Amino acid sequence: MKKIVIIIPVYNDWESLKKLLQDIDEIIVNIKDAKFSGIIINDASTFSAKEITKPKNFTFLKIIELKDNQGHARCNALGLRYVSRNEKFDHVILMDGDGEDRPVEIKDLIEKAFQSKDMSVVAKRIKRSEGPIFQFLYEAHKILTLIFTGKKINFGNYTCLTPNDVKLLSSKSSLWNSFSGSLKKHIKNYQEINSKRGLRYFGPSKMSFF
């Protein structure tokens, strides 16, 4: 039985997190040969969690409280470092807590990871749901990244990582600034699934536009 740990950063968006956990619970009940648990990274939210409980099909759910707001990238880095040092697992899934990383694609990530054995899997974005200004700037960002680094990055945080890749990434200082950039730089071989960006569950994004 494979042990899967799901890491989810959150800042104030507890209503979305509650909905996300419910949706994940409905998906994983149909995934065989896997046990799931969750690590929530509370990025120093200004109000406390409300009615966040362990989903029925999770073995455990932990909330790690940060004293100071660190931002999304550092929450991912902290989560990976914590899991690497404190949990036994076969795969780690990183995902956003607002619904834009669609829970239904967890099954695709897991199936690809099981087939690929010792290779991590990234969710390659084939369709986004943001407004035209954000999408224009995002495409400009990808072009600038390609020009200055020679690297084409077509995925975000939504990934399924092997223990070896979690250990490797956790040791890299670049992880604290950019998860996808760090993975692209240090992980030479990985698999992909096609992923459609979902819609936020509730309200506008809490992430700053900058």
N, C-alpha and C positions, 0 to 999 in steps of 0.2 A: 504494500500500500504506500503510494507516494505521498509525501508531506509537502503541501503547498502553503506558503505564507504570503498573504496579500498586504502590501504596505500602501497606506493611503494618507497623504498629508491633508490637513484641514485647517482653515482659518475662518472661524465664525460661521461657516456654512453647515451648521449641524443638521438643518432640515434636509438638505441635499444628501448629506452623509447617511442619515437614517433611511432615506428612500433607496440610496445606492446599496446599502447592506441588505435590505429586503429583496432587491432585484438580484443581487449576487446569490443570495440564499436559494432563490427559486431556480437559478441556473445550475448551481453546483450539485444539487440533489440528484441530478441526472448524469453526473460525471462519475464513472466507475473507477475503481482502483486509485482513488485520491482522497486525502483528508485535508480540509482547509482550515486555516486560522487567520486572524487579522491583527495587524499592528497599525494603530492610528497615531499619527504624529500631529499633536495639537500645537500649532505654531503660535503659541502665546495669544490665543483668542481673547477678545475683550469681554466675552461672556461665556459662561460655562456650558458644557454639553447638556442637552436635554433629551432624556429618554433614549440614550444610546445603550442598547443592550446587545448581548451576544446573539447572533443569528442562530437559529435552531441547528443548522448543519455545519456550524463552525465548532472546532474542538476548543478554541479559546479566542478571546478578543481582548487586546491590551491597548490602553491609551497612554502614550508617552507624552508627558507635559513638558513643554519648553518654557523656560522663564522669560526669554526674549524672542521677539519675532525674527526669524532667520531667513524667511523667503522660501519659495518652493524648491529651488535647487538644493539648498542646504538641508531641507527636511528630507528629501530623498537620500542624500548622502548620510545623514544621521540614521535614517531608518535602515539602510543597507549595512552600515557599520554595526548597529545594534543587533540586527538579525545574525550577521556573520559571527559575532562574538557570543551570542546568548541563546540561539535557537538551533535545533537540528532540523534540516529541511532538505528536500530534493530539488525544489524550485522556488523562486521568489517572483511574485508578480507585483510590478509597480503600476499604479493607476491613480488618476485624479479622482477627487471625491465629489464632483459636481454633476456627473452624468455624461460628460462629453466623451469620456472613455467608456464605450458601451459594454455593459456587463455581459451581453450575449456573446461577445467575442472572446471571453475567457475560455469558452469551450474550444474555440479555434486555436488559441495560444497553447492550451494544454495538449491538444491532440498533436500539434506540430512539434511541441517540445518532447513528447513521448516518442514520436517517430524519429526525431533527430538525436536522441540520447544525450550526447555531451555538448550540444550546441544551444545557445540561447536563441530566443525568438523575439523579434521586434514587430510592432504593429505599424506597417507602412501606410501612411495616409494617402488614400486615393480620392477622398472627398471631404471637404470641410464645411462647417455650418456658420462660420462667423460672417460679419458684415463685409462689404466690399473694401472699405478702408483697411481693416485689419488684414484681409487676405492679400491686398496689394503690398502692404508693408512686409508681410510674412514672406511673400515671394521675393521681394527685394532683399530681405535678410538671407534667404537661401542662396541667391545669386552672389551676394557679397561674401558669404561663407565659402562658396565654391571658388571665387576669384582669389581670395587671400589664403585659403588653406588647401585647395585642390580636393576638398572633400564635399561630396553631395550627401546631405542629410535629409532624409524623407520620412523620418519617424520622430516621435517625441518620447514621453516617459513611459508610455504603455508598453510594457515588455514582460517577458517571462525568462528569468535568468537562472543559469546553473550555479551550483555552489562555487565552482572554480572561478566563474566570472564575477560573482558577488565578492569573493575574496580579493580578486585582482582589482576590481574597480574601487573597493573600499580603501585600498592602499594608495590611490592616486589623488593628488591634490586637485587636479582638474575637475574631479567629481563635484567639488564644492561650488563650482561656478556653472557647470553645464553637464547634465546627465547624458543627453544624447551625444554631445560633442565628445565627452570622455569615452563613451562606449565606442563611438566610431573610431577614435584614435587608438584605443588599447585592445579592443576585441576584433581580431582579424576575420574570424569566421562566425557567422550567425545566419539564422533562417528568418524568413519574413512571412507574414500573413497580410492580406489586404484588409484595411480598416477604414470605416467611415466615421468621421467625427460626429458624435451625437449632439443633441441639444441639451443645454443646461436644464436641470430639474426645476430650480426656483431662482428667480431674480437675476440681476446682473452679476458678472464675475467680480469676485473680491480682489482679484489680481490687478495690480496697477497697470495702466496702459503702457507705461515706460518699461 
